[in-house]
Amino acid sequence: MENNRLIINFSNPKEMIIRGFDKIRKKNKFYFYPPNNISGESWYNIFEKKMNSQILKKEYFPIFRMSDGEFIFSLGRYFFQYKGYEKIYYLFNHLKRILYYKSTFYSSGRKGYCETYNFFKLKKLRKKFLEHLQDIAKHGMLCPNFSTHILTEPYQKNFLDLLEKHKIYLNLSNYFAYYFVNSYFMGPKLNLIFKNKKLLFFTSDMKERNILLKKNLIQLGALEVDFYYTSLNNPMLDVLDFDKIKIDPDIVFVAAGVGSSNILVQIKKLNRLSVDCGFMVDALSDINFAKQRIYYCNDENFEKKTWFN
C-alpha cells in the first residue's frame, strides 16, 4: 500500500530555488518539501519538463494548487500555532467572522472577494472536495503548499493523513509544489508562453481586473482571451453551462479558490491543460500585485513599474 509520508519528509525542508527569480529570493527565502529529499532545483526541472510536454498536447490534464485556504476548508481553522494575546486576537476575529458569514469557513483573497459556504453545507462540500481531489490526482497534478510557512505548516501533516484516509496518494508523477505553477507561467518564459495561444479563464466577474488581464495577455502575444464567469463567493456550487464557452482554448485557467476543484472536474470534455492559477490572474493584471508574493515577478520585470514600461 502506498504511503504519502514515504515521499515527503517534513523534518528536512529544502530551499526553493527557481531560475529567473533571484531578486525576489534574496528578499524572501522559501523552504518546502521535495519528494524523496531531492533538491528543489531538480524537482522544478522535472515539473518544467512535464509542463513543456503537456502544454503541447490536446488532452485533459488538471492541475490543482492547495494552500492554507484549502487546508482550512478541509480540516477547520487551527489556532494552536499562536500564543498569548495573538491567539486571543485571532480567536476573537474568527468568532466575528463566523457570525458575519454564518460559516466557520471564509477565505479572503484581494479586497472585494471572499469565498464562503453556509455552515450546514460544509460537511457535504468537504466530501465533494475530497472526491474532486481523488479525480484530479488520477488525471493530473496536486500541488499542495507544504512548507515551513506559519500559514500552512500547522495543517500539512493532518492534511496529508486526510488524503491517505480517502485513498488519495501522492507520488512522483502527481505531486508538485504550489509555487511551481506560477513560476512556470510567470518566469523567464513569460514573453513566449502565451504567444499564439487561445486562453480561457474561469474566474469571477471582477471587471477592471479582467480588462487589464486580457489587455496584458494580448500584448504578450495571446491570440484570444475569453472568460467564463464563476460565482464570486460560492464556486464550489457552480454547475457549468458549456454553451457559454465561445472559443476553443489551447490552455484553460481557473481562478476560483477552493471551488477551482469543482470547475476542474467539470471541464474534462474540453480536453485541455487545465490549470488552477489563483493569484496569477491578479499578478498578470498588475505588476504591483505580482511583486507582493514570491515567484510571481521574475528578475527581468522586477524593477519595472508596469509590465510593459
Backbone hydrogen bonds in HBPLUS format (Angstrom, degrees):
<---DONOR---> <-ACCEPTOR-->    atom                        ^
c    i                          cat <-CA-CA->   ^        H-A-AA   ^      H-
h    n   atom  resd res      DA  || num        DHA   H-A  angle D-A-AA Bond
n    s   type  num  typ     dist DA aas  dist angle  dist       angle   num
A0006-LEU N   A0003-ASN O   3.02 MM   3  5.57 154.2  2.09 114.3 122.2     1
A0007-ILE N   A0004-ASN O   3.34 MM   3  6.01 148.9  2.45 112.4 118.5     2
A0036-ASN N   A0007-ILE O   2.76 MM  29  4.81 148.6  1.85 124.8 135.5     3
A0012-ASN N   A0009-ASN O   3.19 MM   3  5.76 169.0  2.21 120.2 121.8     4
A0014-LYS N   A0032-PHE O   2.77 MM  18  5.42 164.6  1.80 156.2 160.7     5
A0032-PHE N   A0014-LYS O   2.78 MM  18  5.42 156.7  1.83 157.8 157.8     6
A0016-MET N   A0030-PHE O   2.78 MM  14  5.67 166.2  1.80 163.7 164.0     7
A0021-PHE N   A0018-ILE O   3.28 MM   3  6.06 142.8  2.43 148.4 147.6     8
A0299-ASP N   A0020-GLY O   2.80 MM 279  5.55 162.4  1.83 152.7 156.0     9
A0025-ARG N   A0021-PHE O   3.11 MM   4  6.21 151.3  2.20 145.9 154.7    10
A0026-LYS N   A0022-ASP O   3.00 MM   4  6.17 145.0  2.12 146.8 153.8    11
A0027-LYS N   A0024-ILE O   3.16 MM   3  5.23 131.8  2.40  96.0 108.7    12
A0028-ASN N   A0024-ILE O   2.95 MM   4  6.11 142.3  2.09 145.3 156.6    13
A0148-THR N   A0031-TYR O   3.21 MM 117  5.90 147.2  2.33 148.1 148.4    14
A0038-ILE N   A0035-PRO O   3.20 MM   3  6.24 167.2  2.22 132.3 133.1    15
A0043-TRP N   A0039-SER O   3.07 MM   4  6.32 157.8  2.12 148.8 155.0    16
A0044-TYR N   A0040-GLY O   3.02 MM   4  6.25 159.8  2.07 148.8 153.7    17
A0045-ASN N   A0041-GLU O   3.00 MM   4  6.23 155.4  2.07 147.5 154.5    18
A0046-ILE N   A0042-SER O   3.13 MM   4  6.44 149.9  2.23 145.2 152.0    19
A0047-PHE N   A0043-TRP O   3.10 MM   4  6.43 158.9  2.14 147.7 153.3    20
A0048-GLU N   A0044-TYR O   2.79 MM   4  6.05 166.8  1.81 160.0 163.0    21
A0049-LYS N   A0045-ASN O   3.03 MM   4  6.14 161.6  2.06 144.3 149.1    22
A0050-LYS N   A0046-ILE O   3.06 MM   4  6.27 156.6  2.12 145.9 152.3    23
A0051-MET N   A0047-PHE O   2.88 MM   4  6.18 158.3  1.92 155.2 161.4    24
A0052-ASN N   A0048-GLU O   2.85 MM   4  6.06 162.8  1.88 154.8 159.2    25
A0053-SER N   A0049-LYS O   3.19 MM   4  6.39 147.5  2.30 140.8 148.5    26
A0054-GLN N   A0050-LYS O   2.88 MM   4  6.06 164.7  1.90 151.0 155.8    27
A0055-ILE N   A0051-MET O   2.91 MM   4  5.82 159.3  1.95 156.1 158.4    28
A0056-LEU N   A0053-SER O   3.33 MM   3  5.82 152.3  2.42 108.7 116.0    29
A0057-LYS N   A0054-GLN O   3.11 MM   3  5.28 150.7  2.20 104.6 113.3    30
A0061-PHE N   A0272-ARG O   3.22 MM 211  6.29 152.7  2.30 126.7 121.5    31
A0274-SER N   A0061-PHE O   2.98 MM 213  5.85 170.2  1.99 131.7 134.5    32
A0141-MET N   A0062-PRO O   2.89 MM  79  6.39 157.7  1.94 156.3 163.7    33
A0063-ILE N   A0274-SER O   2.87 MM 211  6.25 144.4  2.00 165.1 163.6    34
A0276-ASP N   A0063-ILE O   2.85 MM 213  5.82 157.9  1.90 153.5 161.1    35
A0064-PHE N   A0141-MET O   3.09 MM  77  6.37 162.1  2.12 146.6 150.8    36
A0143-CYS N   A0064-PHE O   2.77 MM  79  5.95 159.0  1.81 159.5 157.5    37
A0066-MET N   A0143-CYS O   3.00 MM  77  6.00 160.5  2.04 126.4 126.0    38
A0145-ASN N   A0066-MET O   2.59 MM  79  5.90 140.8  1.74 164.1 177.7    39
A0071-PHE N   A0067-SER O   2.99 MM   4  6.20 160.4  2.02 158.6 165.0    40
A0072-ILE N   A0068-ASP O   2.85 MM   4  5.93 164.3  1.87 151.0 154.8    41
A0073-PHE N   A0069-GLY O   2.92 MM   4  6.06 155.9  1.98 143.5 150.9    42
A0074-SER N   A0070-GLU O   3.09 MM   4  6.21 152.1  2.18 140.8 147.0    43
A0075-LEU N   A0071-PHE O   2.90 MM   4  6.00 156.2  1.96 151.4 158.2    44
A0076-GLY N   A0072-ILE O   2.74 MM   4  4.69 148.6  1.84 134.0 138.7    45
A0082-TYR N   A0079-PHE O   3.06 MM   3  5.74 167.2  2.07 121.7 125.8    46
A0087-LYS N   A0083-LYS O   3.39 MM   4  5.07 151.2  2.48 102.6 107.5    47
A0087-LYS N   A0084-GLY O   3.12 MM   3  5.47 123.6  2.46 104.3 116.9    48
A0088-ILE N   A0084-GLY O   3.24 MM   4  6.64 156.7  2.29 147.7 154.2    49
A0089-TYR N   A0085-TYR O   2.88 MM   4  6.09 156.9  1.94 149.1 155.4    50
A0090-TYR N   A0086-GLU O   3.06 MM   4  6.35 163.4  2.09 150.3 153.3    51
A0091-LEU N   A0087-LYS O   2.95 MM   4  6.11 160.3  1.99 151.4 157.3    52
A0092-PHE N   A0088-ILE O   2.93 MM   4  6.02 160.8  1.96 149.4 154.5    53
A0093-ASN N   A0089-TYR O   3.04 MM   4  6.26 161.8  2.07 149.2 154.1    54
A0094-HIS N   A0090-TYR O   2.92 MM   4  6.02 147.1  2.03 140.6 150.0    55
A0095-LEU N   A0091-LEU O   3.01 MM   4  6.27 157.1  2.06 148.2 153.3    56
A0096-LYS N   A0092-PHE O   3.09 MM   4  6.41 158.0  2.14 147.0 152.7    57
A0097-ARG N   A0093-ASN O   3.02 MM   4  6.23 155.4  2.08 144.1 150.3    58
A0098-ILE N   A0094-HIS O   2.90 MM   4  6.16 151.1  1.98 150.7 159.0    59
A0099-LEU N   A0095-LEU O   3.15 MM   4  6.41 161.9  2.19 150.6 154.1    60
A0100-TYR N   A0096-LYS O   3.02 MM   4  6.24 150.8  2.10 141.6 150.4    61
A0101-TYR N   A0097-ARG O   2.77 MM   4  5.81 175.2  1.77 155.1 156.7    62
A0102-LYS N   A0098-ILE O   2.78 MM   4  5.25 127.0  2.06 135.9 147.4    63
A0119-PHE N   A0102-LYS O   3.16 MM  17  6.32 156.3  2.22 154.3 148.6    64
A0107-SER N   A0115-GLU O   2.86 MM   8  5.12 149.3  1.96 144.1 153.8    65
A0115-GLU N   A0107-SER O   3.02 MM   8  5.12 161.6  2.06 144.5 140.7    66
A0113-TYR N   A0110-ARG O   3.19 MM   3  6.01 140.0  2.36 147.6 150.0    67
A0116-THR N   A0233-ASN O   3.05 MM 117  5.90 152.2  2.13 147.5 152.4    68
A0121-LYS N   A0118-ASN O   2.86 MM   3  5.43 158.1  1.91 120.5 128.0    69
A0122-LEU N   A0119-PHE O   3.31 MM   3  5.41 151.4  2.40 101.8 109.8    70
A0125-LEU N   A0121-LYS O   3.02 MM   4  6.18 159.5  2.07 155.2 161.9    71
A0126-ARG N   A0122-LEU O   2.80 MM   4  5.95 150.9  1.88 155.5 162.4    72
A0127-LYS N   A0123-LYS O   3.24 MM   4  6.49 155.1  2.31 143.7 149.5    73
A0128-LYS N   A0124-LYS O   3.04 MM   4  6.32 156.1  2.10 143.7 150.7    74
A0129-PHE N   A0125-LEU O   2.81 MM   4  5.98 152.3  1.89 144.6 152.2    75
A0130-LEU N   A0126-ARG O   3.11 MM   4  6.38 158.6  2.16 146.9 150.7    76
A0131-GLU N   A0127-LYS O   3.12 MM   4  6.43 147.4  2.23 143.8 153.0    77
A0132-HIS N   A0128-LYS O   2.95 MM   4  6.30 148.2  2.05 146.2 155.4    78
A0132-HIS N   A0129-PHE O   3.07 MM   3  5.01 116.3  2.50  92.1 107.7    79
A0133-LEU N   A0129-PHE O   2.96 MM   4  6.35 155.5  2.02 150.0 156.4    80
A0134-GLN N   A0130-LEU O   3.04 MM   4  6.22 153.2  2.11 141.6 148.4    81
A0135-ASP N   A0131-GLU O   3.14 MM   4  6.39 155.5  2.20 144.4 150.1    82
A0136-ILE N   A0132-HIS O   2.87 MM   4  6.15 163.8  1.90 158.0 162.6    83
A0137-ALA N   A0133-LEU O   2.87 MM   4  5.91 165.1  1.89 150.8 155.0    84
A0138-LYS N   A0134-GLN O   3.27 MM   4  6.36 139.3  2.45 133.8 143.5    85
A0139-HIS N   A0135-ASP O   3.21 MM   4  6.50 144.4  2.34 144.4 153.1    86
A0139-HIS N   A0136-ILE O   3.15 MM   3  5.24 123.7  2.48  97.3 110.9    87
A0140-GLY N   A0136-ILE O   2.68 MM   4  5.46 150.3  1.77 160.1 165.4    88
A0142-LEU N   A0174-ASN O   2.78 MM  32  5.91 171.3  1.79 165.3 162.4    89
A0176-PHE N   A0142-LEU O   3.22 MM  34  6.51 162.3  2.25 151.1 154.8    90
A0152-THR N   A0149-HIS O   3.12 MM   3  5.65 144.9  2.24 112.3 121.4    91
A0153-GLU N   A0149-HIS O   2.78 MM   4  5.64 169.8  1.79 174.2 177.8    92
A0155-TYR N   A0152-THR O   3.04 MM   3  5.71 147.1  2.15 122.2 130.9    93
A0156-GLN N   A0152-THR O   3.35 MM   4  6.32 144.9  2.48 156.9 166.4    94
A0159-PHE N   A0155-TYR O   2.88 MM   4  5.98 153.7  1.95 157.5 165.6    95
A0160-LEU N   A0156-GLN O   2.93 MM   4  6.04 155.0  1.99 144.1 150.1    96
A0161-ASP N   A0157-LYS O   3.03 MM   4  6.31 154.7  2.09 144.9 151.6    97
A0162-LEU N   A0158-ASN O   2.90 MM   4  6.13 148.2  2.00 141.7 150.8    98
A0163-LEU N   A0159-PHE O   2.98 MM   4  6.30 154.8  2.04 149.5 155.1    99
A0164-GLU N   A0160-LEU O   3.13 MM   4  6.43 162.8  2.16 147.1 151.2   100
A0165-LYS N   A0161-ASP O   2.88 MM   4  6.11 154.4  1.95 148.4 155.9   101
A0166-HIS N   A0162-LEU O   3.19 MM   4  6.44 140.5  2.36 141.7 150.9   102
A0166-HIS N   A0163-LEU O   3.09 MM   3  5.29 130.1  2.35  98.8 111.9   103
A0168-ILE N   A0163-LEU O   2.78 MM   5  4.86 158.3  1.83 140.8 141.8   104
A0167-LYS N   A0164-GLU O   2.94 MM   3  4.84 156.2  2.00 111.9 110.8   105
A0175-TYR N   A0171-ASN O   3.07 MM   4  5.64 135.7  2.27 156.6 158.3   106
A0180-PHE N   A0177-ALA O   3.14 MM   3  5.39 151.9  2.22 106.8 115.4   107
A0183-SER N   A0179-TYR O   3.11 MM   4  6.10 151.6  2.19 142.3 151.1   108
A0184-TYR N   A0180-PHE O   2.94 MM   4  6.05 147.6  2.05 146.1 152.5   109
A0185-PHE N   A0181-VAL O   3.28 MM   4  6.63 166.2  2.30 152.5 154.6   110
A0186-MET N   A0182-ASN O   2.74 MM   4  5.52 150.8  1.82 147.6 155.8   111
A0187-GLY N   A0183-SER O   3.02 MM   4  5.11 115.8  2.45 127.1 133.4   112
A0190-LEU N   A0187-GLY O   2.96 MM   3  5.56 161.5  2.00 129.2 130.4   113
A0192-LEU N   A0189-LYS O   2.82 MM   3  5.28 162.3  1.85 122.0 127.8   114
A0193-ILE N   A0189-LYS O   2.82 MM   4  5.61 163.6  1.85 172.0 172.7   115
A0195-LYS N   A0192-LEU O   3.16 MM   3  5.46 151.7  2.24 109.1 117.7   116
A0197-LYS N   A0194-PHE O   3.20 MM   3  5.48 145.5  2.32 138.0 130.9   117
A0196-ASN N   A0221-GLY O   2.82 MM  25  5.95 153.5  1.89 141.6 135.2   118
A0223-LEU N   A0197-LYS O   2.84 MM  26  5.32 139.5  2.00 124.1 135.9   119
A0250-ASP N   A0198-LYS O   2.71 MM  52  5.16 165.9  1.73 138.7 142.9   120
A0251-ILE N   A0198-LYS O   3.37 MM  53  6.79 158.6  2.42 160.4 164.5   121
A0199-LEU N   A0224-GLU O   2.82 MM  25  6.11 170.4  1.83 155.0 155.9   122
A0226-ASP N   A0199-LEU O   2.95 MM  27  6.40 159.6  1.99 161.2 167.9   123
A0200-LEU N   A0251-ILE O   3.20 MM  51  6.60 162.5  2.23 157.9 163.0   124
A0253-PHE N   A0200-LEU O   2.80 MM  53  6.15 168.4  1.82 165.2 168.8   125
A0201-PHE N   A0226-ASP O   2.92 MM  25  6.29 162.8  1.95 151.5 156.4   126
A0228-TYR N   A0201-PHE O   2.77 MM  27  6.12 158.0  1.82 159.3 160.4   127
A0202-PHE N   A0253-PHE O   2.80 MM  51  6.23 161.0  1.84 156.9 162.8   128
A0255-ALA N   A0202-PHE O   2.81 MM  53  6.14 170.3  1.82 169.7 170.0   129
A0203-THR N   A0228-TYR O   3.10 MM  25  6.48 146.7  2.22 150.2 160.4   130
A0230-THR N   A0203-THR O   2.91 MM  27  5.18 152.7  1.98 109.6 118.6   131
A0206-MET N   A0204-SER O   2.90 MM   2  5.78 131.2  2.14 108.9  93.9   132
A0210-ASN N   A0206-MET O   2.94 MM   4  6.04 166.7  1.95 162.8 167.3   133
A0211-ILE N   A0207-LYS O   2.97 MM   4  6.19 153.7  2.04 155.1 161.9   134
A0212-LEU N   A0208-GLU O   3.20 MM   4  6.44 164.2  2.22 150.6 154.0   135
A0213-LEU N   A0209-ARG O   2.85 MM   4  6.07 156.9  1.91 151.5 159.2   136
A0214-LYS N   A0210-ASN O   2.96 MM   4  6.05 167.6  1.98 146.4 149.2   137
A0215-LYS N   A0211-ILE O   3.00 MM   4  6.15 164.2  2.03 146.9 151.8   138
A0216-ASN N   A0212-LEU O   2.94 MM   4  6.08 164.2  1.97 151.9 155.4   139
A0217-LEU N   A0213-LEU O   3.03 MM   4  6.20 159.1  2.07 150.1 156.0   140
A0218-ILE N   A0214-LYS O   2.96 MM   4  6.13 158.6  2.01 153.9 159.3   141
A0219-GLN N   A0215-LYS O   3.07 MM   4  6.29 152.1  2.15 141.8 149.7   142
A0220-LEU N   A0216-ASN O   2.94 MM   4  6.21 131.4  2.18 136.4 149.9   143
A0222-ALA N   A0217-LEU O   2.98 MM   5  5.61 164.7  2.00 149.4 144.6   144
A0221-GLY N   A0218-ILE O   2.97 MM   3  5.07 154.7  2.03 101.8 109.4   145
A0237-LEU N   A0234-ASN O   2.96 MM   3  5.79 166.1  1.98 127.2 131.8   146
A0238-ASP N   A0235-PRO O   3.21 MM   3  5.08 160.6  2.25 101.0 106.9   147
A0244-LYS N   A0241-ASP O   3.04 MM   3  5.88 166.0  2.06 123.2 127.6   148
A0245-ILE N   A0242-PHE O   3.18 MM   3  5.46 161.5  2.22 107.1 112.8   149
A0252-VAL N   A0273-LEU O   2.98 MM  21  6.21 173.5  1.99 168.4 168.7   150
A0275-VAL N   A0252-VAL O   2.77 MM  23  6.16 161.7  1.80 160.1 156.9   151
A0254-VAL N   A0275-VAL O   2.75 MM  21  5.94 155.2  1.81 148.8 147.8   152
A0277-CYS N   A0254-VAL O   2.77 MM  23  5.76 144.3  1.90 138.6 150.8   153
A0259-GLY N   A0256-ALA O   3.01 MM   3  5.24 112.6  2.48 144.8 139.4   154
A0260-SER N   A0257-GLY O   3.00 MM   3  5.52 165.7  2.03 113.8 118.4   155
A0261-SER N   A0258-VAL O   3.19 MM   3  6.21 161.0  2.23 126.7 128.9   156
A0262-ASN N   A0259-GLY O   3.04 MM   3  5.20 124.0  2.37 101.2 114.4   157
A0263-ILE N   A0259-GLY O   3.22 MM   4  6.64 150.0  2.31 147.1 155.2   158
A0264-LEU N   A0260-SER O   2.83 MM   4  6.02 168.3  1.84 156.5 159.6   159
A0265-VAL N   A0261-SER O   3.26 MM   4  6.44 159.1  2.30 147.0 150.4   160
A0266-GLN N   A0263-ILE O   3.03 MM   3  5.26 134.3  2.25 103.4 116.5   161
A0267-ILE N   A0263-ILE O   3.23 MM   4  6.46 130.7  2.49 150.5 163.3   162
A0270-LEU N   A0267-ILE O   3.05 MM   3  5.58 158.3  2.10 114.9 121.5   163
A0271-ASN N   A0268-LYS O   2.92 MM   3  5.68 159.6  1.96 123.4 129.5   164
A0280-MET N   A0277-CYS O   3.10 MM   3  5.50 164.8  2.12 134.8 133.5   165
A0281-VAL N   A0278-GLY O   3.25 MM   3  6.48 164.4  2.28 136.7 135.3   166
A0282-ASP N   A0279-PHE O   2.95 MM   3  5.30 127.3  2.24 107.3 120.8   167
A0283-ALA N   A0279-PHE O   2.94 MM   4  6.27 162.8  1.97 156.1 161.6   168
A0284-LEU N   A0280-MET O   2.88 MM   4  5.96 160.0  1.92 150.5 154.3   169
A0285-SER N   A0282-ASP O   3.14 MM   3  5.12 134.0  2.36  95.3 108.2   170
A0286-ASP N   A0282-ASP O   3.16 MM   4  6.37 135.7  2.36 146.9 157.3   171
A0289-PHE N   A0286-ASP O   3.00 MM   3  5.56 138.0  2.18 113.5 123.7   172
A0290-ALA N   A0286-ASP O   3.32 MM   4  6.75 156.1  2.38 144.5 151.3   173
A0291-LYS N   A0287-ILE O   3.03 MM   4  6.32 144.2  2.16 145.7 153.9   174
A0292-GLN N   A0289-PHE O   2.99 MM   3  5.29 153.2  2.07 108.9 117.5   175
A0301-ASN N   A0298-ASN O   3.08 MM   3  5.63 137.6  2.27 112.5 123.0   176
A0302-PHE N   A0298-ASN O   3.06 MM   4  5.93 117.9  2.46 146.2 162.7   177
A0302-PHE N   A0299-ASP O   3.34 MM   3  5.06 151.5  2.42  96.5 104.6   178
A0304-LYS N   A0301-ASN O   3.05 MM   3  5.37 156.1  2.11 112.8 120.5   179
